[in-house]
């Protein structure tokens, strides 16, 4: 692979992890502000959602496969 391909892959991986992080933060905010009824539940939802998202995070192989699926350019007909 050329260096530009490696940089592009690294950039796409960073973007994918940023999207994952933003989704997790949104889930935490929804649970804390709309589902929790007291401070104890807010703390629980914050900590447990963050912990579960870390434990069940996608593997790099899965992320690379999904990045390839979404960034695939249409092939030109010759």
Secondary structure as UniProt FT lines:
FT   HELIX           3..30
FT   HELIX           31..35
FT   HELIX           39..55
FT   HELIX           60..71
//
